[in-house]
Amino acid sequence: MTSKQRAILRGMASTMDPVMQVGKEGITDAVVKQCWDVLEARELIKINVLKNAAYTAREACEEMCAKTHAEPVQVIGNRFVIYRRARKDSKIRLEDLC
């Protein structure tokens, strides 16, 4: 992903509300499964890391990206944004963003 594509995705995510939370339980298999399903439906999602979580937002982003084969877009404060192209009916095509 190029920096220009990442910038466009950041702009798209700026008005989004978080659709998931990482809490004190951390990133469990159930959270990864839920994230996988949401990424398949939306492709670009924002996730909130609660203050009582064992992870920082950056650590949670890295682990979630590794487990869901997604790409990090942005980490700010206790939130992060990730992107993964849907396997079927992709709505956001990185090739078309530039």
Biopython code that builds the backbone (N, CA, C, O; Angstrom):
import numpy as np
from Bio.PDB.StructureBuilder import StructureBuilder

atoms = [
    (1, "MET", "N", (0.841, -1.164, 0.000)),
    (1, "MET", "CA", (0.000, 0.000, 0.000)),
    (1, "MET", "C", (0.895, 1.238, 0.000)),
    (1, "MET", "O", (1.827, 1.349, 0.796)),
    (2, "THR", "N", (0.597, 2.148, -0.892)),
    (2, "THR", "CA", (1.400, 3.361, -0.977)),
    (2, "THR", "C", (0.915, 4.390, 0.053)),
    (2, "THR", "O", (-0.168, 4.255, 0.623)),
    (3, "SER", "N", (1.728, 5.402, 0.273)),
    (3, "SER", "CA", (1.349, 6.432, 1.237)),
    (3, "SER", "C", (0.129, 7.217, 0.748)),
    (3, "SER", "O", (-0.676, 7.672, 1.560)),
    (4, "LYS", "N", (-0.012, 7.375, -0.543)),
    (4, "LYS", "CA", (-1.177, 8.075, -1.087)),
    (4, "LYS", "C", (-2.453, 7.265, -0.866)),
    (4, "LYS", "O", (-3.486, 7.822, -0.495)),
    (5, "GLN", "N", (-2.382, 5.963, -1.090)),
    (5, "GLN", "CA", (-3.536, 5.093, -0.841)),
    (5, "GLN", "C", (-3.898, 5.111, 0.645)),
    (5, "GLN", "O", (-5.073, 5.163, 1.009)),
    (6, "ARG", "N", (-2.879, 5.066, 1.491)),
    (6, "ARG", "CA", (-3.101, 5.097, 2.941)),
    (6, "ARG", "C", (-3.765, 6.418, 3.347)),
    (6, "ARG", "O", (-4.660, 6.426, 4.192)),
    (7, "ALA", "N", (-3.339, 7.515, 2.758)),
    (7, "ALA", "CA", (-3.920, 8.819, 3.063)),
    (7, "ALA", "C", (-5.397, 8.874, 2.659)),
    (7, "ALA", "O", (-6.220, 9.432, 3.386)),
    (8, "ILE", "N", (-5.726, 8.306, 1.522)),
    (8, "ILE", "CA", (-7.125, 8.278, 1.078)),
    (8, "ILE", "C", (-7.960, 7.425, 2.022)),
    (8, "ILE", "O", (-9.077, 7.803, 2.374)),
    (9, "LEU", "N", (-7.426, 6.269, 2.436)),
    (9, "LEU", "CA", (-8.139, 5.418, 3.382)),
    (9, "LEU", "C", (-8.313, 6.114, 4.732)),
    (9, "LEU", "O", (-9.357, 5.974, 5.368)),
    (10, "ARG", "N", (-7.298, 6.865, 5.175)),
    (10, "ARG", "CA", (-7.415, 7.624, 6.429)),
    (10, "ARG", "C", (-8.555, 8.629, 6.334)),
    (10, "ARG", "O", (-9.322, 8.801, 7.282)),
    (11, "GLY", "N", (-8.660, 9.286, 5.199)),
    (11, "GLY", "CA", (-9.746, 10.232, 4.984)),
    (11, "GLY", "C", (-11.106, 9.561, 5.007)),
    (11, "GLY", "O", (-12.062, 10.110, 5.553)),
    (12, "MET", "N", (-11.198, 8.386, 4.421)),
    (12, "MET", "CA", (-12.457, 7.643, 4.421)),
    (12, "MET", "C", (-12.832, 7.216, 5.838)),
    (12, "MET", "O", (-14.014, 7.176, 6.183)),
    (13, "ALA", "N", (-11.834, 6.899, 6.657)),
    (13, "ALA", "CA", (-12.079, 6.400, 8.010)),
    (13, "ALA", "C", (-12.325, 7.517, 9.014)),
    (13, "ALA", "O", (-12.792, 7.254, 10.123)),
    (14, "SER", "N", (-12.023, 8.751, 8.650)),
    (14, "SER", "CA", (-12.118, 9.842, 9.623)),
    (14, "SER", "C", (-13.535, 10.059, 10.146)),
    (14, "SER", "O", (-13.706, 10.485, 11.288)),
    (15, "THR", "N", (-14.533, 9.781, 9.352)),
    (15, "THR", "CA", (-15.920, 9.973, 9.787)),
    (15, "THR", "C", (-16.546, 8.697, 10.339)),
    (15, "THR", "O", (-17.696, 8.711, 10.778)),
    (16, "MET", "N", (-15.810, 7.612, 10.321)),
    (16, "MET", "CA", (-16.337, 6.329, 10.797)),
    (16, "MET", "C", (-16.328, 6.251, 12.318)),
    (16, "MET", "O", (-15.472, 6.844, 12.975)),
    (17, "ASP", "N", (-17.282, 5.520, 12.866)),
    (17, "ASP", "CA", (-17.289, 5.198, 14.289)),
    (17, "ASP", "C", (-16.645, 3.835, 14.467)),
    (17, "ASP", "O", (-16.693, 3.011, 13.554)),
    (18, "PRO", "N", (-16.033, 3.573, 15.639)),
    (18, "PRO", "CA", (-15.454, 2.250, 15.878)),
    (18, "PRO", "C", (-16.542, 1.176, 15.840)),
    (18, "PRO", "O", (-17.631, 1.371, 16.380)),
    (19, "VAL", "N", (-16.247, 0.057, 15.207)),
    (19, "VAL", "CA", (-17.218, -1.032, 15.107)),
    (19, "VAL", "C", (-16.889, -2.187, 16.049)),
    (19, "VAL", "O", (-17.693, -3.101, 16.227)),
    (20, "MET", "N", (-15.702, -2.137, 16.650)),
    (20, "MET", "CA", (-15.280, -3.197, 17.572)),
    (20, "MET", "C", (-14.490, -2.581, 18.711)),
    (20, "MET", "O", (-14.046, -1.435, 18.646)),
    (21, "GLN", "N", (-14.326, -3.396, 19.781)),
    (21, "GLN", "CA", (-13.510, -2.976, 20.907)),
    (21, "GLN", "C", (-12.607, -4.116, 21.319)),
    (21, "GLN", "O", (-12.982, -5.286, 21.238)),
    (22, "VAL", "N", (-11.412, -3.765, 21.760)),
    (22, "VAL", "CA", (-10.497, -4.730, 22.368)),
    (22, "VAL", "C", (-10.448, -4.377, 23.843)),
    (22, "VAL", "O", (-10.048, -3.273, 24.212)),
    (23, "GLY", "N", (-10.858, -5.319, 24.685)),
    (23, "GLY", "CA", (-10.932, -5.051, 26.113)),
    (23, "GLY", "C", (-9.880, -5.790, 26.902)),
    (23, "GLY", "O", (-8.820, -6.140, 26.382)),
    (24, "LYS", "N", (-10.187, -6.024, 28.172)),
    (24, "LYS", "CA", (-9.200, -6.635, 29.057)),
    (24, "LYS", "C", (-8.911, -8.095, 28.713)),
    (24, "LYS", "O", (-7.877, -8.631, 29.111)),
    (25, "GLU", "N", (-9.805, -8.733, 27.987)),
    (25, "GLU", "CA", (-9.572, -10.115, 27.563)),
    (25, "GLU", "C", (-8.527, -10.188, 26.452)),
    (25, "GLU", "O", (-7.959, -11.249, 26.193)),
    (26, "GLY", "N", (-8.285, -9.068, 25.809)),
    (26, "GLY", "CA", (-7.293, -9.034, 24.734)),
    (26, "GLY", "C", (-7.879, -9.473, 23.404)),
    (26, "GLY", "O", (-9.082, -9.362, 23.167)),
    (27, "ILE", "N", (-7.010, -9.970, 22.548)),
    (27, "ILE", "CA", (-7.419, -10.397, 21.206)),
    (27, "ILE", "C", (-7.584, -11.913, 21.227)),
    (27, "ILE", "O", (-6.632, -12.663, 21.010)),
    (28, "THR", "N", (-8.805, -12.342, 21.491)),
    (28, "THR", "CA", (-9.125, -13.762, 21.557)),
    (28, "THR", "C", (-9.511, -14.268, 20.173)),
    (28, "THR", "O", (-9.645, -13.486, 19.232)),
    (29, "ASP", "N", (-9.688, -15.576, 20.059)),
    (29, "ASP", "CA", (-10.102, -16.155, 18.783)),
    (29, "ASP", "C", (-11.465, -15.613, 18.350)),
    (29, "ASP", "O", (-11.704, -15.406, 17.160)),
    (30, "ALA", "N", (-12.357, -15.383, 19.318)),
    (30, "ALA", "CA", (-13.683, -14.854, 18.997)),
    (30, "ALA", "C", (-13.580, -13.434, 18.442)),
    (30, "ALA", "O", (-14.302, -13.079, 17.510)),
    (31, "VAL", "N", (-12.692, -12.628, 19.006)),
    (31, "VAL", "CA", (-12.497, -11.260, 18.521)),
    (31, "VAL", "C", (-11.904, -11.279, 17.120)),
    (31, "VAL", "O", (-12.299, -10.484, 16.266)),
    (32, "VAL", "N", (-10.963, -12.178, 16.880)),
    (32, "VAL", "CA", (-10.359, -12.295, 15.546)),
    (32, "VAL", "C", (-11.409, -12.729, 14.530)),
    (32, "VAL", "O", (-11.441, -12.202, 13.418)),
    (33, "LYS", "N", (-12.262, -13.674, 14.890)),
    (33, "LYS", "CA", (-13.325, -14.154, 13.994)),
    (33, "LYS", "C", (-14.293, -13.022, 13.667)),
    (33, "LYS", "O", (-14.684, -12.837, 12.514)),
    (34, "GLN", "N", (-14.678, -12.261, 14.707)),
    (34, "GLN", "CA", (-15.579, -11.138, 14.497)),
    (34, "GLN", "C", (-14.931, -10.093, 13.585)),
    (34, "GLN", "O", (-15.578, -9.565, 12.680)),
    (35, "CYS", "N", (-13.670, -9.804, 13.825)),
    (35, "CYS", "CA", (-12.947, -8.834, 13.000)),
    (35, "CYS", "C", (-12.862, -9.315, 11.557)),
    (35, "CYS", "O", (-13.046, -8.528, 10.629)),
    (36, "TRP", "N", (-12.588, -10.590, 11.365)),
    (36, "TRP", "CA", (-12.504, -11.168, 10.019)),
    (36, "TRP", "C", (-13.827, -10.958, 9.274)),
    (36, "TRP", "O", (-13.838, -10.544, 8.115)),
    (37, "ASP", "N", (-14.944, -11.251, 9.959)),
    (37, "ASP", "CA", (-16.262, -11.117, 9.338)),
    (37, "ASP", "C", (-16.589, -9.658, 9.003)),
    (37, "ASP", "O", (-17.135, -9.366, 7.939)),
    (38, "VAL", "N", (-16.249, -8.749, 9.921)),
    (38, "VAL", "CA", (-16.526, -7.331, 9.681)),
    (38, "VAL", "C", (-15.661, -6.808, 8.533)),
    (38, "VAL", "O", (-16.137, -6.030, 7.707)),
    (39, "LEU", "N", (-14.400, -7.226, 8.476)),
    (39, "LEU", "CA", (-13.529, -6.821, 7.371)),
    (39, "LEU", "C", (-14.059, -7.331, 6.040)),
    (39, "LEU", "O", (-13.979, -6.633, 5.028)),
    (40, "GLU", "N", (-14.593, -8.532, 6.037)),
    (40, "GLU", "CA", (-15.140, -9.099, 4.799)),
    (40, "GLU", "C", (-16.343, -8.286, 4.332)),
    (40, "GLU", "O", (-16.568, -8.142, 3.130)),
    (41, "ALA", "N", (-17.116, -7.753, 5.280)),
    (41, "ALA", "CA", (-18.309, -6.977, 4.923)),
    (41, "ALA", "C", (-17.986, -5.525, 4.592)),
    (41, "ALA", "O", (-18.577, -4.956, 3.674)),
    (42, "ARG", "N", (-17.044, -4.908, 5.337)),
    (42, "ARG", "CA", (-16.808, -3.470, 5.187)),
    (42, "ARG", "C", (-15.457, -3.106, 4.589)),
    (42, "ARG", "O", (-15.323, -2.034, 3.999)),
    (43, "GLU", "N", (-14.473, -3.951, 4.721)),
    (43, "GLU", "CA", (-13.107, -3.768, 4.208)),
    (43, "GLU", "C", (-12.281, -2.756, 5.007)),
    (43, "GLU", "O", (-11.088, -2.978, 5.211)),
    (44, "LEU", "N", (-12.865, -1.680, 5.454)),
    (44, "LEU", "CA", (-12.152, -0.651, 6.213)),
    (44, "LEU", "C", (-12.877, -0.466, 7.536)),
    (44, "LEU", "O", (-14.049, -0.090, 7.557)),
    (45, "ILE", "N", (-12.178, -0.733, 8.657)),
    (45, "ILE", "CA", (-12.842, -0.636, 9.956)),
    (45, "ILE", "C", (-11.970, 0.095, 10.968)),
    (45, "ILE", "O", (-10.743, 0.128, 10.867)),
    (46, "LYS", "N", (-12.652, 0.675, 11.943)),
    (46, "LYS", "CA", (-11.988, 1.362, 13.043)),
    (46, "LYS", "C", (-12.269, 0.563, 14.310)),
    (46, "LYS", "O", (-13.402, 0.149, 14.556)),
    (47, "ILE", "N", (-11.226, 0.351, 15.112)),
    (47, "ILE", "CA", (-11.333, -0.441, 16.333)),
    (47, "ILE", "C", (-10.851, 0.389, 17.513)),
    (47, "ILE", "O", (-9.845, 1.093, 17.424)),
    (48, "ASN", "N", (-11.578, 0.299, 18.612)),
    (48, "ASN", "CA", (-11.266, 1.026, 19.825)),
    (48, "ASN", "C", (-10.594, 0.080, 20.828)),
    (48, "ASN", "O", (-11.055, -1.045, 21.023)),
    (49, "VAL", "N", (-9.515, 0.528, 21.460)),
    (49, "VAL", "CA", (-8.834, -0.255, 22.495)),
    (49, "VAL", "C", (-9.169, 0.390, 23.833)),
    (49, "VAL", "O", (-8.844, 1.554, 24.066)),
    (50, "LEU", "N", (-9.819, -0.368, 24.713)),
    (50, "LEU", "CA", (-10.223, 0.169, 26.007)),
    (50, "LEU", "C", (-9.016, 0.423, 26.902)),
    (50, "LEU", "O", (-7.958, -0.179, 26.717)),
    (51, "LYS", "N", (-9.180, 1.309, 27.864)),
    (51, "LYS", "CA", (-8.076, 1.675, 28.749)),
    (51, "LYS", "C", (-7.613, 0.517, 29.627)),
    (51, "LYS", "O", (-6.445, 0.469, 30.014)),
    (52, "ASN", "N", (-8.512, -0.422, 29.950)),
    (52, "ASN", "CA", (-8.129, -1.552, 30.805)),
    (52, "ASN", "C", (-7.574, -2.734, 30.009)),
    (52, "ASN", "O", (-7.347, -3.804, 30.574)),
    (53, "ALA", "N", (-7.356, -2.555, 28.722)),
    (53, "ALA", "CA", (-6.805, -3.630, 27.885)),
    (53, "ALA", "C", (-5.317, -3.790, 28.163)),
    (53, "ALA", "O", (-4.636, -2.848, 28.570)),
    (54, "ALA", "N", (-4.832, -4.998, 27.935)),
    (54, "ALA", "CA", (-3.417, -5.296, 28.156)),
    (54, "ALA", "C", (-2.547, -4.778, 27.014)),
    (54, "ALA", "O", (-1.320, -4.798, 27.115)),
    (55, "TYR", "N", (-3.161, -4.319, 25.945)),
    (55, "TYR", "CA", (-2.449, -3.869, 24.753)),
    (55, "TYR", "C", (-2.497, -2.353, 24.628)),
    (55, "TYR", "O", (-3.436, -1.716, 25.104)),
    (56, "THR", "N", (-1.501, -1.785, 23.997)),
    (56, "THR", "CA", (-1.626, -0.421, 23.500)),
    (56, "THR", "C", (-2.334, -0.522, 22.151)),
    (56, "THR", "O", (-2.478, -1.616, 21.604)),
    (57, "ALA", "N", (-2.763, 0.586, 21.628)),
    (57, "ALA", "CA", (-3.441, 0.564, 20.327)),
    (57, "ALA", "C", (-2.504, 0.063, 19.235)),
    (57, "ALA", "O", (-2.929, -0.681, 18.351)),
    (58, "ARG", "N", (-1.244, 0.459, 19.285)),
    (58, "ARG", "CA", (-0.278, 0.023, 18.272)),
    (58, "ARG", "C", (-0.046, -1.488, 18.340)),
    (58, "ARG", "O", (-0.002, -2.158, 17.309)),
    (59, "GLU", "N", (0.101, -2.022, 19.550)),
    (59, "GLU", "CA", (0.312, -3.472, 19.713)),
    (59, "GLU", "C", (-0.915, -4.246, 19.241)),
    (59, "GLU", "O", (-0.795, -5.269, 18.567)),
    (60, "ALA", "N", (-2.098, -3.746, 19.600)),
    (60, "ALA", "CA", (-3.336, -4.411, 19.181)),
    (60, "ALA", "C", (-3.479, -4.375, 17.664)),
    (60, "ALA", "O", (-3.908, -5.354, 17.053)),
    (61, "CYS", "N", (-3.123, -3.253, 17.061)),
    (61, "CYS", "CA", (-3.195, -3.117, 15.605)),
    (61, "CYS", "C", (-2.274, -4.119, 14.922)),
    (61, "CYS", "O", (-2.679, -4.795, 13.976)),
    (62, "GLU", "N", (-1.045, -4.216, 15.397)),
    (62, "GLU", "CA", (-0.085, -5.150, 14.794)),
    (62, "GLU", "C", (-0.565, -6.591, 14.902)),
    (62, "GLU", "O", (-0.484, -7.354, 13.940)),
    (63, "GLU", "N", (-1.068, -6.962, 16.087)),
    (63, "GLU", "CA", (-1.516, -8.346, 16.265)),
    (63, "GLU", "C", (-2.767, -8.637, 15.453)),
    (63, "GLU", "O", (-2.882, -9.703, 14.849)),
    (64, "MET", "N", (-3.711, -7.692, 15.432)),
    (64, "MET", "CA", (-4.950, -7.900, 14.677)),
    (64, "MET", "C", (-4.652, -7.998, 13.186)),
    (64, "MET", "O", (-5.248, -8.821, 12.491)),
    (65, "CYS", "N", (-3.748, -7.179, 12.693)),
    (65, "CYS", "CA", (-3.371, -7.234, 11.279)),
    (65, "CYS", "C", (-2.712, -8.568, 10.940)),
    (65, "CYS", "O", (-2.972, -9.143, 9.883)),
    (66, "ALA", "N", (-1.866, -9.054, 11.831)),
    (66, "ALA", "CA", (-1.196, -10.328, 11.595)),
    (66, "ALA", "C", (-2.196, -11.480, 11.569)),
    (66, "ALA", "O", (-2.064, -12.398, 10.759)),
    (67, "LYS", "N", (-3.180, -11.438, 12.437)),
    (67, "LYS", "CA", (-4.136, -12.548, 12.534)),
    (67, "LYS", "C", (-5.232, -12.504, 11.484)),
    (67, "LYS", "O", (-5.820, -13.537, 11.163)),
    (68, "THR", "N", (-5.517, -11.322, 10.941)),
    (68, "THR", "CA", (-6.588, -11.214, 9.944)),
    (68, "THR", "C", (-6.063, -10.935, 8.540)),
    (68, "THR", "O", (-6.851, -10.769, 7.610)),
    (69, "HIS", "N", (-4.746, -10.883, 8.376)),
    (69, "HIS", "CA", (-4.112, -10.601, 7.079)),
    (69, "HIS", "C", (-4.547, -9.244, 6.537)),
    (69, "HIS", "O", (-4.727, -9.077, 5.330)),
    (70, "ALA", "N", (-4.714, -8.277, 7.436)),
    (70, "ALA", "CA", (-5.112, -6.925, 7.057)),
    (70, "ALA", "C", (-3.889, -6.017, 7.047)),
    (70, "ALA", "O", (-2.799, -6.417, 7.456)),
    (71, "GLU", "N", (-4.087, -4.791, 6.575)),
    (71, "GLU", "CA", (-3.006, -3.811, 6.549)),
    (71, "GLU", "C", (-3.363, -2.656, 7.473)),
    (71, "GLU", "O", (-4.495, -2.174, 7.462)),
    (72, "PRO", "N", (-2.387, -2.208, 8.281)),
    (72, "PRO", "CA", (-2.668, -1.062, 9.148)),
    (72, "PRO", "C", (-2.780, 0.214, 8.326)),
    (72, "PRO", "O", (-2.023, 0.426, 7.379)),
    (73, "VAL", "N", (-3.729, 1.055, 8.699)),
    (73, "VAL", "CA", (-3.914, 2.323, 8.011)),
    (73, "VAL", "C", (-3.491, 3.468, 8.918)),
    (73, "VAL", "O", (-2.771, 4.374, 8.497)),
    (74, "GLN", "N", (-3.950, 3.419, 10.185)),
    (74, "GLN", "CA", (-3.695, 4.539, 11.081)),
    (74, "GLN", "C", (-3.858, 4.093, 12.531)),
    (74, "GLN", "O", (-4.719, 3.271, 12.843)),
    (75, "VAL", "N", (-3.026, 4.639, 13.412)),
    (75, "VAL", "CA", (-3.163, 4.446, 14.846)),
    (75, "VAL", "C", (-3.108, 5.822, 15.489)),
    (75, "VAL", "O", (-2.111, 6.534, 15.370)),
    (76, "ILE", "N", (-4.185, 6.190, 16.170)),
    (76, "ILE", "CA", (-4.237, 7.474, 16.876)),
    (76, "ILE", "C", (-4.865, 7.233, 18.240)),
    (76, "ILE", "O", (-5.977, 6.717, 18.341)),
    (77, "GLY", "N", (-4.145, 7.611, 19.283)),
    (77, "GLY", "CA", (-4.678, 7.474, 20.640)),
    (77, "GLY", "C", (-4.996, 6.028, 20.958)),
    (77, "GLY", "O", (-4.122, 5.164, 20.891)),
    (78, "ASN", "N", (-6.249, 5.761, 21.303)),
    (78, "ASN", "CA", (-6.654, 4.405, 21.635)),
    (78, "ASN", "C", (-7.473, 3.750, 20.513)),
    (78, "ASN", "O", (-8.196, 2.782, 20.750)),
    (79, "ARG", "N", (-7.354, 4.280, 19.308)),
    (79, "ARG", "CA", (-8.085, 3.723, 18.158)),
    (79, "ARG", "C", (-7.127, 3.428, 17.020)),
    (79, "ARG", "O", (-6.084, 4.066, 16.871)),
    (80, "PHE", "N", (-7.512, 2.445, 16.224)),
    (80, "PHE", "CA", (-6.743, 2.160, 15.020)),
    (80, "PHE", "C", (-7.664, 1.750, 13.895)),
    (80, "PHE", "O", (-8.785, 1.292, 14.119)),
    (81, "VAL", "N", (-7.170, 1.925, 12.675)),
    (81, "VAL", "CA", (-7.932, 1.628, 11.466)),
    (81, "VAL", "C", (-7.151, 0.595, 10.666)),
    (81, "VAL", "O", (-5.939, 0.721, 10.486)),
    (82, "ILE", "N", (-7.860, -0.435, 10.184)),
    (82, "ILE", "CA", (-7.220, -1.453, 9.353)),
    (82, "ILE", "C", (-8.049, -1.677, 8.090)),
    (82, "ILE", "O", (-9.245, -1.390, 8.048)),
    (83, "TYR", "N", (-7.377, -2.198, 7.063)),
    (83, "TYR", "CA", (-8.007, -2.438, 5.764)),
    (83, "TYR", "C", (-7.628, -3.822, 5.262)),
    (83, "TYR", "O", (-6.479, -4.249, 5.376)),
    (84, "ARG", "N", (-8.607, -4.509, 4.710)),
    (84, "ARG", "CA", (-8.345, -5.746, 3.973)),
    (84, "ARG", "C", (-9.386, -5.860, 2.873)),
    (84, "ARG", "O", (-10.585, -5.733, 3.119)),
    (85, "ARG", "N", (-8.921, -6.098, 1.678)),
    (85, "ARG", "CA", (-9.828, -6.231, 0.536)),
    (85, "ARG", "C", (-10.695, -7.468, 0.714)),
    (85, "ARG", "O", (-10.201, -8.532, 1.087)),
    (86, "ALA", "N", (-11.978, -7.327, 0.449)),
    (86, "ALA", "CA", (-12.918, -8.444, 0.559)),
    (86, "ALA", "C", (-12.628, -9.468, -0.535)),
    (86, "ALA", "O", (-12.218, -9.117, -1.641)),
    (87, "ARG", "N", (-12.842, -10.703, -0.216)),
    (87, "ARG", "CA", (-12.602, -11.772, -1.187)),
    (87, "ARG", "C", (-13.676, -11.763, -2.282)),
    (87, "ARG", "O", (-13.398, -12.090, -3.436)),
    (88, "LYS", "N", (-14.904, -11.386, -1.907)),
    (88, "LYS", "CA", (-16.001, -11.302, -2.870)),
    (88, "LYS", "C", (-16.588, -9.897, -2.818)),
    (88, "LYS", "O", (-16.687, -9.307, -1.742)),
    (89, "ASP", "N", (-16.967, -9.370, -3.940)),
    (89, "ASP", "CA", (-17.636, -8.071, -4.035)),
    (89, "ASP", "C", (-16.864, -6.960, -3.337)),
    (89, "ASP", "O", (-17.392, -6.305, -2.438)),
    (90, "SER", "N", (-15.637, -6.748, -3.738)),
    (90, "SER", "CA", (-14.805, -5.707, -3.152)),
    (90, "SER", "C", (-15.347, -4.328, -3.531)),
    (90, "SER", "O", (-15.599, -4.051, -4.704)),
    (91, "LYS", "N", (-15.524, -3.465, -2.523)),
    (91, "LYS", "CA", (-16.043, -2.117, -2.755)),
    (91, "LYS", "C", (-14.913, -1.098, -2.861)),
    (91, "LYS", "O", (-15.023, -0.125, -3.608)),
    (92, "ILE", "N", (-13.832, -1.313, -2.123)),
    (92, "ILE", "CA", (-12.703, -0.387, -2.119)),
    (92, "ILE", "C", (-11.541, -1.060, -2.846)),
    (92, "ILE", "O", (-11.005, -2.066, -2.380)),
    (93, "ARG", "N", (-11.169, -0.515, -3.957)),
    (93, "ARG", "CA", (-10.050, -1.065, -4.727)),
    (93, "ARG", "C", (-8.891, -0.090, -4.636)),
    (93, "ARG", "O", (-8.988, 1.049, -5.092)),
    (94, "LEU", "N", (-7.798, -0.541, -4.048)),
    (94, "LEU", "CA", (-6.634, 0.316, -3.872)),
    (94, "LEU", "C", (-6.077, 0.804, -5.207)),
    (94, "LEU", "O", (-5.559, 1.917, -5.301)),
    (95, "GLU", "N", (-6.184, -0.019, -6.219)),
    (95, "GLU", "CA", (-5.652, 0.354, -7.522)),
    (95, "GLU", "C", (-6.387, 1.570, -8.086)),
    (95, "GLU", "O", (-5.801, 2.366, -8.819)),
    (96, "ASP", "N", (-7.673, 1.715, -7.743)),
    (96, "ASP", "CA", (-8.491, 2.801, -8.286)),
    (96, "ASP", "C", (-8.380, 4.086, -7.464)),
    (96, "ASP", "O", (-8.868, 5.130, -7.897)),
    (97, "LEU", "N", (-7.754, 4.032, -6.297)),
    (97, "LEU", "CA", (-7.695, 5.192, -5.409)),
    (97, "LEU", "C", (-6.672, 6.231, -5.862)),
    (97, "LEU", "O", (-6.778, 7.397, -5.479)),
    (98, "CYS", "N", (-5.710, 5.847, -6.646)),
    (98, "CYS", "CA", (-4.650, 6.793, -7.025)),
    (98, "CYS", "C", (-4.977, 7.520, -8.301)),
    (98, "CYS", "O", (-4.191, 8.350, -8.757)),
]
sb = StructureBuilder()
sb.init_structure("model")
sb.init_model(0)
sb.init_chain("A")
sb.init_seg("    ")
for serial, (resi, resn, name, xyz) in enumerate(atoms, 1):
    if name == "N":
        sb.init_residue(resn, " ", resi, " ")
    sb.init_atom(name, np.array(xyz, "f"), 0.0, 1.0, " ", f" {name:<3s}", serial, name[0])
structure = sb.get_structure()
